Amino acid sequence: MGRDDSDTACGDADVANEVCADPGRRQALRVLATCAALGVSGCARESPDRDERRLRDIGGIDEIEVGRVLRPNSVAAVVAALRSGPGAVSIGGARCSMGGQIAADGSLHLDMRGLNRMVWLDPAQRRVRVQTGMSWRELQELIDPHGLAVSIMQSYSNFSIGGSLSVNCHGRYVGKGSLIHSLRALQLIDGDGQVHELSRERDPRLFHAAVGGYGGLGAITEAEFDLSLNHRIVRRAERVALDEYPAWFAERVLADPASVLHNADLLPPRFDAPVAVTWSRCAEPLTVDERLIARNGDYRRDRKLIWSASELPGGPWMRERYSVERLLREREVVWRNREASLDIASLEPSTRRYSTYLLQEYFVPVPAFAEFARALARVLRDFEVHALNVSIRHAPADRQSLLSWSPTEVFSFVLYHKQRSGARADAVSGQWTRRLIDLALDHGGRHYLPYRLHATREQFLRGYPAAPTFAALKRQIDPRGRFRNRMWDKYLPR
Ligand SMILES: Cc1cc2nc3c(=O)[nH]c(=O)nc-3n(C[C@H](O)[C@H](O)[C@H](O)COP(=O)(O)OP(=O)(O)OC[C@H]3O[C@@H](n4cnc5c(N)ncnc54)[C@H](O)[C@@H]3O)c2cc1C
């Protein structure tokens, strides 16, 4: 597939190609030329409906009423929206963060999901440029026919690329760590509607701050990534002793160039016996032919298993019998893209009226692994946390992003838990969450920011000591403080 200029879907701005040889600058000029052709209206769907202005994220706990919702479907429309008035702006993708990171009361909300075109794909160089409202799943559908795969993404494919960049996500990719490691360049629109083309060479300070910047500096409209090959992968699952896990992981997984994906699960009630699952490149015949997981799959069985394991007295036994034993026993060979196209619908409860499923994540330096794991398990037991599992992953240091969650090599602990509805249950979760955040901090680690905003401001600043630098940069690029959401309103030093 050659380059596709359909990003200028709302107008024709090819004149920019003729006046500037620099591709980044040319891109910016094309956007501006398109805006000029458009006046200020742009192509955005506006939602006048009050229900649509009451935003909820996937956790379903907060409701935030924004002033307007706009769904731009071109970069020019984002520029036009930002130039249309001076007020607060919030940005949302797939809305899978869980603490109001997507919205601020009364703001103009940019729902980026309409901005979902591929800008160009270069299969020979294995590189792609996309609009960031696109989900990983949409990108997978476009690159799979070329034998290509996303290099780094989360374990599920529903998230928007802009939301993923803004949290600097990670997945199970062995040795890869945070998303910034596969990113080449991005395009950011500031509060005046100015277009910034950013990379490691071009305004690196803003580039490194925008990734993991939770929409605080501007709207990320396009991004350029390195891609990987779509290999066949085979699954191997085994039990590993907790204390031996870091050395076992280093020798058997990290050092093996065939390893592609890895995580290990700690299960209730003791959370002390990792079940390690590794997917490695192989040449064996597929056991599942599908190239990508079918859209709109039937997940009734998965959901029932999650409900039963979390509600019934024999829950842990059931999980062991139907989930863990199957993993240990059954060999599976699939395409990498199939395993990377998991759908979060498989985790969704039938209703969030009585309870909700939530995530948390803690990153701790590798030497602190076993001690932190035991302390975490103690807190979960002492507070009778309704925890479904804890998934362990590994990430090398990210010394690039300003608000890095892995300034050193870390193991991460992803806690999946169930919480009853209502403010009281949320307040109780706040107590044990702050305990866990202190534990992570005391072990030289930090908590992950896309989830509930239970951390105190002091905890946030201890975990993310570069926050004042981020705040200073925000004052430069966003002097009117337009880009807001509940997270930055709570934590950002003013
Ligand atoms: C079931 C589940 C599994 C998960 N698994 C993982 C995992 O494996 N690894 C991991 O790292 N995380 C994981 N997460 C967390 C997830 O990566 C983040 O919540 C991520 O932000 C989701 O993307 P989104 O499109 O939903 O972002 P949203 O929730 O819509 O937005 C998140 C933040 O990004 C900002 N933002 C969104 N789009 C843009 C844009 N275009 N420009 C500027 N700012 C923008 C928003 O303002 C907000 O602050 C998981 C979450 C869930 C619910």
PDBQT file of the ligand as one rigid body, heavy atoms in Angstrom, charges set to zero:
ROOT
HETATM    1  C1  LIG A 501      -9.682  -3.898  30.552  1.00  0.00    +0.000 C 
HETATM    2  C2  LIG A 501      -8.513  -2.981  30.531  1.00  0.00    +0.000 A 
HETATM    3  C3  LIG A 501      -7.254  -3.496  30.269  1.00  0.00    +0.000 A 
HETATM    4  C4  LIG A 501      -6.138  -2.657  30.251  1.00  0.00    +0.000 A 
HETATM    5  N1  LIG A 501      -4.922  -3.192  29.981  1.00  0.00    +0.000 NA
HETATM    6  C5  LIG A 501      -3.834  -2.397  29.935  1.00  0.00    +0.000 A 
HETATM    7  C6  LIG A 501      -2.557  -2.926  29.597  1.00  0.00    +0.000 A 
HETATM    8  O1  LIG A 501      -2.402  -4.114  29.310  1.00  0.00    +0.000 OA
HETATM    9  N2  LIG A 501      -1.494  -2.073  29.580  1.00  0.00    +0.000 N 
HETATM   10  C7  LIG A 501      -1.629  -0.747  29.861  1.00  0.00    +0.000 A 
HETATM   11  O2  LIG A 501      -0.631  -0.031  29.824  1.00  0.00    +0.000 OA
HETATM   12  N3  LIG A 501      -2.829  -0.223  30.165  1.00  0.00    +0.000 NA
HETATM   13  C8  LIG A 501      -3.923  -1.013  30.205  1.00  0.00    +0.000 A 
HETATM   14  N4  LIG A 501      -5.142  -0.458  30.480  1.00  0.00    +0.000 N 
HETATM   15  C9  LIG A 501      -5.233   0.999  30.673  1.00  0.00    +0.000 C 
HETATM   16  C10 LIG A 501      -5.350   1.691  29.306  1.00  0.00    +0.000 C 
HETATM   17  O3  LIG A 501      -4.151   1.545  28.596  1.00  0.00    +0.000 OA
HETATM   18  C11 LIG A 501      -5.595   3.185  29.453  1.00  0.00    +0.000 C 
HETATM   19  O4  LIG A 501      -6.778   3.405  30.167  1.00  0.00    +0.000 OA
HETATM   20  C12 LIG A 501      -5.654   3.900  28.095  1.00  0.00    +0.000 C 
HETATM   21  O5  LIG A 501      -5.753   5.272  28.296  1.00  0.00    +0.000 OA
HETATM   22  C13 LIG A 501      -6.850   3.451  27.321  1.00  0.00    +0.000 C 
HETATM   23  O6  LIG A 501      -6.950   4.139  26.098  1.00  0.00    +0.000 OA
HETATM   24  P1  LIG A 501      -8.284   4.946  25.802  1.00  0.00    +0.000 P 
HETATM   25  O7  LIG A 501      -8.335   5.162  24.350  1.00  0.00    +0.000 OA
HETATM   26  O8  LIG A 501      -9.423   4.285  26.437  1.00  0.00    +0.000 OA
HETATM   27  O9  LIG A 501      -7.934   6.315  26.570  1.00  0.00    +0.000 OA
HETATM   28  P2  LIG A 501      -8.967   7.288  27.316  1.00  0.00    +0.000 P 
HETATM   29  O10 LIG A 501      -9.393   6.656  28.598  1.00  0.00    +0.000 OA
HETATM   30  O11 LIG A 501     -10.027   7.719  26.400  1.00  0.00    +0.000 OA
HETATM   31  O12 LIG A 501      -7.987   8.517  27.654  1.00  0.00    +0.000 OA
HETATM   32  C14 LIG A 501      -6.916   8.335  28.538  1.00  0.00    +0.000 C 
HETATM   33  C15 LIG A 501      -6.124   9.651  28.651  1.00  0.00    +0.000 C 
HETATM   34  O13 LIG A 501      -5.568   9.970  27.394  1.00  0.00    +0.000 OA
HETATM   35  C16 LIG A 501      -5.976  11.275  26.959  1.00  0.00    +0.000 C 
HETATM   36  N5  LIG A 501      -6.158  11.215  25.515  1.00  0.00    +0.000 N 
HETATM   37  C17 LIG A 501      -6.910  10.325  24.810  1.00  0.00    +0.000 A 
HETATM   38  N6  LIG A 501      -6.768  10.529  23.499  1.00  0.00    +0.000 NA
HETATM   39  C18 LIG A 501      -5.925  11.570  23.363  1.00  0.00    +0.000 A 
HETATM   40  C19 LIG A 501      -5.390  12.267  22.248  1.00  0.00    +0.000 A 
HETATM   41  N7  LIG A 501      -5.666  11.912  20.993  1.00  0.00    +0.000 N 
HETATM   42  N8  LIG A 501      -4.569  13.319  22.480  1.00  0.00    +0.000 NA
HETATM   43  C20 LIG A 501      -4.240  13.691  23.730  1.00  0.00    +0.000 A 
HETATM   44  N9  LIG A 501      -4.717  13.060  24.833  1.00  0.00    +0.000 NA
HETATM   45  C21 LIG A 501      -5.545  12.015  24.641  1.00  0.00    +0.000 A 
HETATM   46  C22 LIG A 501      -7.260  11.554  27.712  1.00  0.00    +0.000 C 
HETATM   47  O14 LIG A 501      -7.458  12.928  27.884  1.00  0.00    +0.000 OA
HETATM   48  C23 LIG A 501      -6.997  10.841  29.038  1.00  0.00    +0.000 C 
HETATM   49  O15 LIG A 501      -6.284  11.680  29.911  1.00  0.00    +0.000 OA
HETATM   50  C24 LIG A 501      -6.282  -1.272  30.514  1.00  0.00    +0.000 A 
HETATM   51  C25 LIG A 501      -7.557  -0.748  30.783  1.00  0.00    +0.000 A 
HETATM   52  C26 LIG A 501      -8.661  -1.586  30.786  1.00  0.00    +0.000 A 
HETATM   53  C27 LIG A 501     -10.014  -1.019  31.094  1.00  0.00    +0.000 C 
ENDROOT
TORSDOF 0
